[in-house]
Every structure is written in C-alpha cells, then in structure tokens.
Amino acid sequence: MRGWGSALIGGFRSPLADLRRLADRSVLRRDLSAGVVLGLESVPDGLARGVLVGAAPLSGLYGYLFGMVAAALVTATPLVVVQATGALAIIVADVDLARFGDPARSLCTLTVLTGVVLALGGLLRVGRLLRFISTAVLTGFVTAVGVNIVLSQLGTITGVDLGEGNRVEQLVRLLIDPGRIDPASIAVGLVTVGLVVVLSRSRLGSLGMVVAVVAGSGLAAVLGGLGHPVELLADVVEVPRALPGPVLPAIDESLRLLLPAVSLAFVGAVQGAAVSASVARRADGSPKPSQDIVGQGVGNIVAGVLQGMPVGGSASASSLAATSGGRTRAVPLTAGVVMVLVIVLLGGLVGLIAMPALSGLLVVVGAAAIRPAQIASLARVGLVQLTVLVMTFVLTMLVPLQYAVLVGVGVSIVLHVVRQSGRLVLVQAHLGRRGQVRESEPVTEVAPGDVVVLQPYGSIFFASAAALEARLPAVTPNSRGSVVILRLRGVDDVGATFTDVVDRYATALRAAGSRLVLVVNSSRLFGQLRVTGVLEVLGEENIYRGNEWVGRALRRVHRDARAWVTERSR
C-alpha cells in the first residue's frame, strides 16, 4: 500500500514544486512561448490523429486537449506531454468502433478503460517491467505502424473509396485501378507532404506543419472554386465552436473492449516510459516511469469522458516542448489554453481544413516512424533478432493491432526466456594450494574417487534447469566414492524445476556410492531447498552455508570432500 500511495502522492506533489520555477520571469516567458507553439501545432496534429480513428474525427483534437491538460497535473516528469500517438490511433481504428451502436460512446468507454488499466499499472509499478520488451519486437511493431499509417491515408489523399478489407488489400485495389485517383485531392495531399518536409527543416520548425496544412487547405479552396471540389473536414463532421460535453462510458461494452484497452495501455506505457526517460535525461533528472504511467491513465480517463481518443506519452510533442525552451508543466497547460481559444474562436475555420491535407500530414508522420538504419542495425546483430523483427512486422500488417501487440509481448517473453536459458554456462573449478582457482570445461563423466567442483554462471530458472542438467558430468556405475560439489553462490531463487534436477542427480550419485554437496550463501535459497524436500534428500550435512568471505565455504567443503574420498578408498 505504501508503494501505491507514494506513486499518487509523488505525482500530485510534483506540479507544486515544479510551478514554483515560474517565479523566474525568464522561465515563465520561455514556457508561455513554448506552450503557444505546442498548442498551435497540436490542432492540426490532433485532427489528423482523429482522422486515423475514422469513427470520430474530432476525438483526436479532444484527446490532445483534455488528455494533455489532465496528465500535466499528475505526471512526475514536467515535460512529458501526453497526446494521441499514431500507434494508439491505428489500434483504435482496427477496433472498428463503427460496428457498435454508438461509436462515440464506445470510444469514450475504450479510452476510459485504457486509462483505468494504465493507472492501475502505474500504481503496481509496471514501469520496471517494460525493459523486458525486446528492441526487435518494438522496432517491428513501430515500423508496421508507420506503414499502416501511410497505407490508411491512401484513400483520402487520392480521393478514392477503397472499400473494406485490410490496408494491403486496399493498396492492391488502388494499384489495379489508378484511373480513379482524383487529381485535385492528390495535388492537395502532395503539396502538403512537400511543405511539411521542407518547412519542418526551416526556422519554422514544428510550426511548419501548421503552415503546410493551412497552405494545402488554401489550395483546396482554390481548386474548389475552379470546379474541382476537395473533401473538407466540415463535410465529414460538424465542427462546433464550443468544447464538448461529458459522455458516460457504456458499462455493458466493457468486456468487449477490454482486450483492445489492454493493448492500448501497453503501447501507451511503453511509449510513455521511453519519453519519460528521454525527457528526464534532457533535464538531468531521474525518470519515474510508473508515476508518469499513472498520469497517462488520468489523462485517458478525463479525455474519454470528454469525447477524446486514447492518449499516451508523445515523443514528438515532448521534444517540441523542450526544444522550444520549455522548463515546467506550464508548457502543456498553456498549450491547452491555446487549443481552447482556437476551438472556440476559430471553430468555423477549422472545418475548412482539407482532408487530403490532414492525410498528407499523416503520411509524413507514418514515414518518419520507419527507420531503415535501426532495422539494418538489428539485422546485423543476428538472425534471431531479424526473425523476431520480421515476424512482428508481418503479424502487425496482417492482423488487427490489438492482437499483434499482445502477440509481440508474448514473443518478447519467449525470446527473453530462450536467451537466458542459452546463456547458462557450467564450469569446473580447480582449487590450488595457495587459494587460487582455475576454471575449465567440466569433465564429461564423474570418475571414481574424484572431487568435482562445478560452478554455474547465468540465470537458473525453469528453462535453464534442463540446460544445466544436460551439462552435468554423467554418473555411471564406475562413479564410485566420488563427491560432486555444486557451488551456487549468488543464486537466491531456482524454482521447482531446478530442485527436481538436483534431486535426480543426487539420487544417481547416491546409487553409485557417491555424494552431491551444495554450497549456498542465500537464506532464501536454503529455505527453498527445505520446502521442496531437497534438504531432506541430500541431508543437512551435504549443504554448506557460505558467507561474505568469498571462497571460504568452498575451500572447507573441498577439504571435507577430499577427506571423505580418502576415507572411502581405504
């Protein structure tokens, strides 16, 4: 309970200490400036994320606004900006909310559920577990998400209705019949793509995105006046000049939406932890991923109730806040105020944004997620990494992302287990007269009247126990009057599978008239041996307890083993 309380209290105390820095006028000035930039950039970006969702185009805008502001009041890391990300939007799109009776309410339910899962995960300190997700799985997943984002916008940017089916099928339909492409739509989309790429590298920086979308929409207006209409945001959804009202989640849909909510929470937690670590390093602070995950959960709950889509830690927004000179969480709070002003005062103009312009923005975002250099680097590491990357990529392209995410987690776990079990090394230790120890490959067979000291290196658990058993010297009828010493210094948890291995090996040695002796220095391991019955099988005289003096217990057991072997040989 203390851990849960500290996560919440730390999250709520942090803003108070953080905002005291605003007493410095230079900090206040930089934060307000960075907040204005972030707020202006977030309007087209949020609308574009909503377009990805499909069922509720304004949900991205509302998720950006309310998720960002609510999370900013809770997160431990000041400049972790919580907004909708491309990966989260693609997962929501694959849920196909249109099949539910009330898609807007179903989206609210999904977002709130995601927030609850994230908040509980943060309280349970799952941030510490995210390091077990392999880079190969994440790279394959993010690359596939980038490709999916690009493919998902082909219909809008070309002005073609590509019908149902997955995005690869839609691409094939477009390639088969390119004559259906609308010249006006593709012109607006390509102009926007070009301007985003060029202007983002200019002095405008992230504001180049806003200028590009406005310019693309201006081109759409000109083309429309010439008799070549282009689809506008107002044609898809009514853009109100007011903030949305609250929507209560549909409790009866919770079970159907739980799996995608867990997938969304997992992706959000992974992305958020990476952002938290990156921002903390930039600020010379220590990351607190679990507390930031709680903040993401709160952001999702508030965003869901106010008709927003799921949100998570945004690397691009957090980087923008930092590079614009921001220092405190006043940056996302100011950005929220700017977004409110745009919605209330300029809602009518927002509806005039061209849909192909938003799609062009998303094409750039999706392409940026594909990093050939990182893929090539992983390919050079080894065949296993490349296989996992390709498998995750293909799976993410072919099946709905909420399933691909969970399979990716499973692949990471299996990969971790395989790696750890394969890293177990067993060596034979030879004790010199002056206390020195020489290591070598273990003998293949226990010779009669011999003392064999074995030292395992690596994790000992259920998967590596079989590997250890295969490496142990064979016990034959000739292995009489010998002692095998298994030194387990530094090992404090072995599991039932390992104790079964010890039991079988001790039984085989005893049948040949020999002994197995264990050297342990962990009280926890000693307790496991007692509980599992190994202590009774071996006998307490065959368990030696080590202490802080490295090697003392081993020399003692080696001396006793030599005496026992000598006694038996008489």
Residue pairs with C-beta under 8 A, 6 or more apart in sequence:
3 123
3 125
4 123
4 124
7 122
7 123
7 125
7 290
7 291
7 294
8 123
8 294
10 76
10 288
10 291
11 74
11 75
11 76
11 291
11 294
11 295
12 73
12 74
14 75
14 76
14 78
14 291
15 72
15 73
15 74
15 78
15 329
18 78
18 328
18 329
19 328
19 329
19 330
21 27
21 327
21 328
22 28
22 31
22 328
22 330
27 327
27 328
28 330
30 324
30 325
30 326
30 327
31 325
31 326
31 327
31 328
31 330
31 331
31 334
32 330
32 334
33 324
33 325
34 320
34 321
34 324
34 325
34 326
34 331
34 334
35 321
35 326
35 330
35 331
35 332
35 333
35 334
35 335
35 337
35 338
36 334
36 335
36 338
37 205
37 206
37 207
37 320
37 324
38 81
38 317
38 320
38 321
38 324
38 326
38 331
38 332
38 334
38 335
38 338
39 334
39 335
39 336
39 337
39 338
39 339
39 342
40 207
40 210
40 338
40 342
41 206
41 207
41 209
41 210
41 317
41 320
42 64
42 65
42 68
42 83
42 317
42 335
42 338
42 339
43 61
43 210
43 339
43 342
43 350
44 209
44 210
44 213
44 353
44 358
44 361
45 60
45 64
45 83
45 209
45 317
45 361
46 60
46 61
46 62
46 63
46 64
46 65
46 83
46 84
46 339
47 57
47 58
47 60
47 61
47 233
47 350
47 353
47 358
48 60
48 358
48 359
48 361
48 362
48 365
49 60
49 63
49 64
49 83
49 84
49 85
49 86
49 89
49 309
50 56
50 57
50 58
50 59
50 60
50 61
50 63
50 84
50 89
50 309
51 57
51 60
51 153
51 156
51 355
51 358
51 359
51 362
52 60
52 86
52 89
52 90
52 92
52 93
52 149
52 152
52 362
53 59
53 60
53 89
53 92
53 93
53 97
53 107
53 309
54 93
54 97
54 98
55 97
55 98
55 103
55 104
55 107
56 97
56 103
56 104
56 107
56 237
56 307
56 309
57 233
57 236
57 237
58 237
58 239
58 244
58 307
59 104
59 107
59 307
59 308
59 309
60 84
60 89
60 308
60 309
61 308
61 339
61 343
62 244
62 303
62 306
62 307
62 308
62 309
63 83
63 84
63 111
63 303
63 308
63 309
63 310
63 311
64 83
64 84
64 308
64 311
64 339
65 308
65 336
65 339
65 340
65 343
66 299
66 302
66 303
66 306
66 308
67 82
67 83
67 84
67 299
67 300
67 302
67 303
67 308
67 311
68 81
68 82
68 83
68 299
68 311
68 317
68 332
68 335
68 336
69 302
69 332
69 333
69 336
70 298
70 299
70 301
70 302
70 303
71 80
71 82
71 295
71 296
71 298
71 299
71 311
71 332
72 81
72 82
72 295
72 329
72 332
72 333
72 336
73 298
73 329
74 294
74 295
74 298
74 299
75 82
75 291
75 292
75 294
75 295
75 296
75 329
76 276
76 288
76 291
76 292
76 295
77 276
77 279
77 280
77 283
77 285
77 287
77 288
77 292
78 279
78 283
78 327
78 328
78 329
78 331
79 279
79 282
79 283
79 318
79 321
79 322
79 326
79 327
79 328
79 329
79 331
79 332
80 272
80 275
80 276
80 279
80 292
80 295
80 313
80 318
81 313
81 314
81 317
81 318
81 320
81 321
81 331
81 332
81 335
82 272
82 295
82 296
82 299
82 311
82 312
82 313
82 314
82 332
83 311
83 312
83 314
83 317
84 308
84 309
84 310
84 311
84 312
84 314
85 267
85 268
85 271
85 311
85 312
85 314
86 145
86 146
86 149
86 362
86 365
86 366
86 369
87 141
87 142
87 145
87 267
87 271
87 401
88 264
88 267
88 268
88 309
88 310
88 311
88 312
89 149
89 309
90 145
90 148
90 149
90 152
90 401
91 260
91 263
91 264
91 267
91 310
91 401
91 402
91 405
92 107
92 110
92 260
92 264
92 309
92 310
93 152
94 260
94 400
94 401
94 402
95 110
95 257
95 260
95 400
95 402
97 103
97 106
97 107
97 110
100 106
100 253
102 250
104 247
104 307
105 247
105 248
105 249
105 250
106 250
106 253
106 257
107 304
107 307
107 309
108 247
108 248
108 249
108 250
108 304
108 305
108 307
109 249
109 250
109 251
109 253
109 254
109 257
109 304
110 257
110 260
110 261
110 264
110 304
110 310
111 300
111 301
111 303
111 304
111 308
111 309
111 310
111 311
112 249
112 300
112 301
112 304
112 305
113 249
113 254
113 257
113 258
113 261
113 304
114 261
114 264
114 265
114 268
114 297
114 300
114 304
114 310
115 296
115 297
115 298
115 299
115 300
115 301
115 302
115 303
115 304
115 310
116 261
116 297
116 301
117 261
117 262
117 264
117 265
117 297
118 265
118 268
118 269
118 293
118 294
118 296
118 297
118 300
119 293
119 294
119 297
119 298
119 301
120 297
121 127
121 265
121 269
121 290
121 293
121 297
122 290
122 291
122 292
122 293
122 294
122 295
122 296
122 297
123 290
123 294
125 290
126 269
126 290
126 293
127 269
127 273
127 288
127 289
127 290
127 292
127 293
128 289
128 290
130 269
130 270
130 273
130 289
132 412
132 413
132 416
133 270
133 408
133 409
133 412
134 385
134 388
134 411
134 412
134 415
134 416
135 378
135 385
136 378
136 385
136 386
136 388
136 389
136 392
136 415
137 388
137 389
137 392
137 408
137 409
137 411
137 412
137 415
138 270
138 408
139 371
139 374
139 375
139 378
139 389
139 392
140 388
140 389
140 390
140 391
140 392
140 393
140 396
140 408
141 392
141 393
141 396
141 404
141 405
141 408
142 369
142 371
143 369
143 370
143 371
143 375
143 389
143 393
144 392
144 393
144 394
144 395
144 396
144 397
144 404
145 366
145 369
145 396
145 401
146 366
146 367
146 368
146 369
146 370
147 366
147 370
147 397
148 167
148 366
148 396
148 397
148 401
149 362
149 363
149 365
149 366
149 369
150 362
150 363
150 366
150 367
151 167
151 168
151 170
151 171
152 167
152 362
153 189
153 359
153 360
153 362
153 363
153 366
154 160
154 162
154 167
154 170
154 171
154 174
155 161
155 162
155 170
155 174
156 185
156 189
156 231
156 355
156 356
156 358
156 359
157 185
157 186
157 189
157 190
157 356
157 359
157 360
157 363
158 174
158 180
158 181
158 182
158 185
158 186
158 189
159 181
159 182
159 184
159 185
159 186
159 230
159 231
159 356
160 174
160 180
160 181
160 182
162 170
162 173
162 174
163 170
163 173
165 173
166 397
166 398
167 397
168 397
168 398
174 180
174 181
182 230
183 228
184 220
184 223
184 224
184 228
184 229
184 230
185 230
185 231
185 356
186 356
187 219
187 223
188 216
188 217
188 219
188 220
188 223
188 230
188 354
188 356
188 357
188 360
189 216
189 356
189 357
189 359
189 360
189 363
190 360
191 215
191 216
191 219
191 360
192 212
192 213
192 215
192 216
192 356
192 357
192 359
192 360
192 361
193 360
193 361
193 363
193 364
195 208
195 211
195 212
195 215
195 216
196 208
196 209
196 212
196 360
196 361
196 364
197 364
198 208
199 207
199 208
199 209
199 211
199 212
200 206
200 208
200 209
201 208
202 208
204 211
205 320
205 323
205 324
206 316
206 320
206 324
209 361
212 357
212 360
212 361
213 353
213 357
213 358
213 361
216 354
216 356
216 357
216 360
217 232
217 352
217 353
217 354
217 357
219 354
220 230
220 232
220 354
220 356
220 357
221 352
221 354
223 229
223 230
224 230
230 354
230 355
230 356
231 354
231 355
231 356
232 351
232 352
232 353
232 354
232 355
233 239
233 350
233 351
233 352
233 353
233 354
233 355
233 358
234 351
234 352
235 355
236 355
238 351
239 347
239 348
239 350
239 351
240 347
241 343
241 344
241 345
241 347
241 348
242 343
242 344
242 347
243 306
243 340
243 343
243 344
244 306
244 307
245 306
245 307
246 305
246 306
247 305
247 306
247 307
248 305
249 304
249 305
259 402
259 403
259 406
260 402
262 406
263 401
263 402
263 403
263 405
263 406
264 310
264 402
265 297
266 405
266 406
266 409
267 312
267 405
268 293
268 296
268 300
268 310
268 311
268 312
268 313
269 289
269 293
269 296
269 312
271 312
271 313
271 314
271 315
272 289
272 292
272 293
272 296
272 312
272 313
273 287
273 289
273 292
273 293
273 313
274 313
274 315
275 292
275 313
275 314
275 315
275 318
276 287
276 288
276 289
276 292
276 313
277 287
277 289
278 315
278 318
278 319
279 287
279 318
279 322
280 286
280 287
280 288
281 287
282 322
283 322
292 313
296 311
296 312
296 313
299 311
300 310
300 311
302 308
303 309
303 310
303 311
304 310
321 331
321 332
321 335
324 331
342 350
343 350
375 389
378 385
378 386
378 389
379 385
379 386
379 389
384 415
388 411
388 415
391 411
392 404
392 407
392 408
392 411
395 404
395 407
395 408
396 404
396 408
399 407
417 463
418 463
420 458
420 459
420 461
420 463
420 464
421 459
421 461
421 463
421 464
421 466
421 467
422 467
423 458
423 459
423 464
424 456
424 457
424 458
424 459
424 460
424 464
424 467
424 468
424 471
425 456
425 457
425 458
426 442
426 454
426 455
426 456
426 457
426 468
426 471
426 472
427 439
427 440
427 441
427 442
427 454
427 455
427 457
428 439
428 440
428 441
428 442
428 443
428 452
428 453
428 454
428 455
429 437
429 438
429 439
429 453
429 454
429 455
429 487
429 554
430 437
430 438
430 439
430 440
430 453
431 437
431 453
431 554
431 555
431 558
432 438
435 551
435 555
437 551
439 455
442 452
442 454
442 471
442 472
442 473
443 450
443 452
443 473
444 473
444 474
445 473
445 474
445 475
445 476
445 479
446 452
446 473
446 474
446 475
446 476
446 479
446 482
446 484
446 509
446 512
446 514
447 478
447 479
447 482
448 478
448 479
448 480
448 481
448 482
449 480
449 481
449 482
449 565
449 568
449 569
450 482
450 483
450 565
451 482
451 483
451 485
451 558
451 561
451 562
451 565
452 473
452 482
452 483
452 484
452 485
453 485
453 487
453 554
453 558
454 472
454 473
454 484
454 485
454 486
454 487
455 487
455 489
456 468
456 486
456 488
456 491
458 464
460 468
460 488
460 491
460 494
460 495
460 498
461 493
461 494
461 495
461 497
461 498
462 495
462 496
462 497
462 498
465 494
465 495
465 497
465 498
465 500
465 501
466 497
466 501
468 498
468 501
469 501
469 504
469 505
472 484
472 505
473 484
475 505
475 508
475 509
475 511
475 512
475 514
476 512
477 512
478 512
479 509
479 512
479 514
480 512
480 513
480 514
481 513
481 514
481 565
481 568
481 569
482 509
482 512
482 514
482 515
482 565
483 514
483 515
483 516
483 517
483 561
483 564
483 565
484 505
484 509
484 514
484 515
484 516
484 517
485 517
485 518
485 519
485 554
485 557
485 558
485 561
486 502
486 516
486 517
486 518
486 519
487 518
487 519
487 554
488 494
488 518
488 519
488 520
488 521
488 522
488 525
489 519
489 520
489 521
489 546
489 550
489 554
490 521
490 522
491 520
491 522
491 525
492 522
492 524
492 525
493 524
493 525
493 528
494 525
494 528
496 532
499 528
499 529
499 532
499 533
499 534
502 516
502 518
502 534
502 538
503 533
503 534
503 537
505 516
506 516
506 534
506 537
506 538
506 542
507 537
509 515
509 516
510 516
513 568
515 542
515 561
515 564
516 538
516 542
517 538
517 542
517 543
517 544
517 557
517 561
518 529
518 538
518 542
518 543
518 544
519 544
519 546
519 553
519 554
519 557
520 526
520 529
520 543
520 544
520 545
520 546
521 545
521 546
521 547
521 553
526 535
526 543
526 545
529 535
529 538
529 543
535 543
544 553
544 556
544 557
545 553
546 552
546 553
546 554
547 553
